Amino acid sequence: MHVTVRFFGIVGDIADRKTQDLELQDGATVAELLTTLSAESAGFAKIAKQVRAVAGGENVTRDHVLSPDSEVVLVRAIGGGTE
């Protein structure tokens, strides 16, 4: 299945790209997407554990199953703050 990945901010800087089209097996998860990207790019592999995925306008977990023609935005996870 076809998936478009958009790398946002520092994730794109480290991966040295802003977008990438990928072909994944049907039923692939976000985790499998990240594994594929890490295998293709040593730069991305360095930051893969620090990214959050957004699909369909919502934050999704790594076990989220992607749909054909999904667009996945990868952003660096940010922590901190107070209530």
PyRosetta script that sets phi, psi and omega in degrees:
from pyrosetta import init, pose_from_sequence

init()
pose = pose_from_sequence("MHVTVRFFGIVGDIADRKTQDLELQDGATVAELLTTLSAESAGFAKIAKQVRAVAGGENVTRDHVLSPDSEVVLVRAIGGGTE")
pose.set_psi(1, 152.1)
pose.set_omega(1, -179.3)
pose.set_phi(2, -89.2)
pose.set_psi(2, 135.7)
pose.set_omega(2, 176.7)
pose.set_phi(3, -136.5)
pose.set_psi(3, 137.1)
pose.set_omega(3, 173.9)
pose.set_phi(4, -104.6)
pose.set_psi(4, 130.0)
pose.set_omega(4, 179.4)
pose.set_phi(5, -111.8)
pose.set_psi(5, 132.6)
pose.set_omega(5, 174.8)
pose.set_phi(6, -115.4)
pose.set_psi(6, 127.8)
pose.set_omega(6, -178.7)
pose.set_phi(7, -101.0)
pose.set_psi(7, 119.5)
pose.set_omega(7, -174.2)
pose.set_phi(8, -103.4)
pose.set_psi(8, 136.3)
pose.set_omega(8, 173.6)
pose.set_phi(9, 61.9)
pose.set_psi(9, -135.1)
pose.set_omega(9, -175.2)
pose.set_phi(10, -62.4)
pose.set_psi(10, -25.7)
pose.set_omega(10, 177.9)
pose.set_phi(11, -62.3)
pose.set_psi(11, -43.4)
pose.set_omega(11, 176.8)
pose.set_phi(12, -67.4)
pose.set_psi(12, -37.5)
pose.set_omega(12, 178.1)
pose.set_phi(13, -62.3)
pose.set_psi(13, -45.2)
pose.set_omega(13, -178.4)
pose.set_phi(14, -72.2)
pose.set_psi(14, -38.4)
pose.set_omega(14, 179.2)
pose.set_phi(15, -76.4)
pose.set_psi(15, -12.8)
pose.set_omega(15, 179.6)
pose.set_phi(16, 63.4)
pose.set_psi(16, 38.8)
pose.set_omega(16, 175.0)
pose.set_phi(17, -163.8)
pose.set_psi(17, 160.9)
pose.set_omega(17, 177.3)
pose.set_phi(18, -110.2)
pose.set_psi(18, -28.1)
pose.set_omega(18, 176.8)
pose.set_phi(19, -142.4)
pose.set_psi(19, 158.1)
pose.set_omega(19, 175.4)
pose.set_phi(20, -157.5)
pose.set_psi(20, 135.6)
pose.set_omega(20, 173.4)
pose.set_phi(21, -98.1)
pose.set_psi(21, 135.4)
pose.set_omega(21, -178.7)
pose.set_phi(22, -131.0)
pose.set_psi(22, 152.4)
pose.set_omega(22, 169.3)
pose.set_phi(23, -109.4)
pose.set_psi(23, 120.5)
pose.set_omega(23, 179.2)
pose.set_phi(24, -121.1)
pose.set_psi(24, 162.7)
pose.set_omega(24, 175.8)
pose.set_phi(25, -67.1)
pose.set_psi(25, 147.5)
pose.set_omega(25, 175.6)
pose.set_phi(26, -55.1)
pose.set_psi(26, 138.7)
pose.set_omega(26, 179.3)
pose.set_phi(27, 81.7)
pose.set_psi(27, 11.4)
pose.set_omega(27, 179.5)
pose.set_phi(28, -64.9)
pose.set_psi(28, 147.8)
pose.set_omega(28, 178.9)
pose.set_phi(29, -100.6)
pose.set_psi(29, 170.4)
pose.set_omega(29, 174.7)
pose.set_phi(30, -59.5)
pose.set_psi(30, -39.9)
pose.set_omega(30, 178.8)
pose.set_phi(31, -59.4)
pose.set_psi(31, -41.7)
pose.set_omega(31, 178.5)
pose.set_phi(32, -67.9)
pose.set_psi(32, -36.6)
pose.set_omega(32, 174.8)
pose.set_phi(33, -60.2)
pose.set_psi(33, -47.5)
pose.set_omega(33, -179.4)
pose.set_phi(34, -64.4)
pose.set_psi(34, -37.3)
pose.set_omega(34, 177.3)
pose.set_phi(35, -64.0)
pose.set_psi(35, -43.3)
pose.set_omega(35, 178.1)
pose.set_phi(36, -61.9)
pose.set_psi(36, -46.1)
pose.set_omega(36, 179.5)
pose.set_phi(37, -63.8)
pose.set_psi(37, -39.0)
pose.set_omega(37, 179.7)
pose.set_phi(38, -65.1)
pose.set_psi(38, -37.9)
pose.set_omega(38, 179.5)
pose.set_phi(39, -67.7)
pose.set_psi(39, -28.9)
pose.set_omega(39, -178.0)
pose.set_phi(40, -86.8)
pose.set_psi(40, -21.2)
pose.set_omega(40, -172.4)
pose.set_phi(41, -142.2)
pose.set_psi(41, 115.0)
pose.set_omega(41, 177.5)
pose.set_phi(42, -63.1)
pose.set_psi(42, -34.7)
pose.set_omega(42, 178.0)
pose.set_phi(43, -62.5)
pose.set_psi(43, -46.8)
pose.set_omega(43, 179.3)
pose.set_phi(44, -65.3)
pose.set_psi(44, -38.5)
pose.set_omega(44, -179.4)
pose.set_phi(45, -56.5)
pose.set_psi(45, -31.8)
pose.set_omega(45, -179.5)
pose.set_phi(46, -68.2)
pose.set_psi(46, -26.7)
pose.set_omega(46, -175.7)
pose.set_phi(47, -113.3)
pose.set_psi(47, -2.9)
pose.set_omega(47, -173.3)
pose.set_phi(48, -54.9)
pose.set_psi(48, -37.1)
pose.set_omega(48, -178.8)
pose.set_phi(49, -72.2)
pose.set_psi(49, -13.5)
pose.set_omega(49, -176.4)
pose.set_phi(50, -102.1)
pose.set_psi(50, 6.4)
pose.set_omega(50, -175.8)
pose.set_phi(51, -101.1)
pose.set_psi(51, 152.7)
pose.set_omega(51, 172.3)
pose.set_phi(52, -113.8)
pose.set_psi(52, 147.0)
pose.set_omega(52, 179.3)
pose.set_phi(53, -107.8)
pose.set_psi(53, 140.5)
pose.set_omega(53, 175.4)
pose.set_phi(54, -123.2)
pose.set_psi(54, 123.9)
pose.set_omega(54, 177.7)
pose.set_phi(55, -134.2)
pose.set_psi(55, 134.1)
pose.set_omega(55, -178.5)
pose.set_phi(56, 63.5)
pose.set_psi(56, 27.5)
pose.set_omega(56, 178.5)
pose.set_phi(57, 78.8)
pose.set_psi(57, 6.7)
pose.set_omega(57, -178.8)
pose.set_phi(58, -127.2)
pose.set_psi(58, 145.7)
pose.set_omega(58, 172.3)
pose.set_phi(59, -62.8)
pose.set_psi(59, 135.2)
pose.set_omega(59, 179.4)
pose.set_phi(60, -126.5)
pose.set_psi(60, 155.0)
pose.set_omega(60, 179.0)
pose.set_phi(61, -83.6)
pose.set_psi(61, 170.0)
pose.set_omega(61, -178.9)
pose.set_phi(62, -69.1)
pose.set_psi(62, -19.0)
pose.set_omega(62, 178.0)
pose.set_phi(63, -92.3)
pose.set_psi(63, 5.3)
pose.set_omega(63, 177.4)
pose.set_phi(64, -64.4)
pose.set_psi(64, 128.6)
pose.set_omega(64, 179.1)
pose.set_phi(65, -84.1)
pose.set_psi(65, 126.4)
pose.set_omega(65, -178.8)
pose.set_phi(66, -81.2)
pose.set_psi(66, 149.5)
pose.set_omega(66, 176.6)
pose.set_phi(67, -98.1)
pose.set_psi(67, 155.3)
pose.set_omega(67, 174.7)
pose.set_phi(68, -56.0)
pose.set_psi(68, 141.8)
pose.set_omega(68, -179.4)
pose.set_phi(69, 63.8)
pose.set_psi(69, 24.1)
pose.set_omega(69, 175.6)
pose.set_phi(70, -65.4)
pose.set_psi(70, 150.8)
pose.set_omega(70, 168.1)
pose.set_phi(71, -114.1)
pose.set_psi(71, 122.7)
pose.set_omega(71, -178.3)
pose.set_phi(72, -116.2)
pose.set_psi(72, 126.3)
pose.set_omega(72, 176.9)
pose.set_phi(73, -103.2)
pose.set_psi(73, 129.2)
pose.set_omega(73, 178.5)
pose.set_phi(74, -108.3)
pose.set_psi(74, 123.8)
pose.set_omega(74, 179.7)
pose.set_phi(75, -126.5)
pose.set_psi(75, 156.5)
pose.set_omega(75, 177.6)
pose.set_phi(76, -76.2)
pose.set_psi(76, 131.2)
pose.set_omega(76, 178.1)
pose.set_phi(77, -68.1)
pose.set_psi(77, 137.2)
pose.set_omega(77, 179.2)
pose.set_phi(78, -121.4)
pose.set_psi(78, 134.3)
pose.set_omega(78, 178.1)
pose.set_phi(79, -116.2)
pose.set_psi(79, 173.5)
pose.set_omega(79, 175.6)
pose.set_phi(80, 107.7)
pose.set_psi(80, -173.0)
pose.set_omega(80, -178.5)
pose.set_phi(81, 100.2)
pose.set_psi(81, 168.8)
pose.set_omega(81, 178.2)
pose.set_phi(82, -132.7)
pose.set_psi(82, 163.2)
pose.set_omega(82, 177.8)
pose.set_phi(83, -90.9)
pose.dump_pdb("model.pdb")
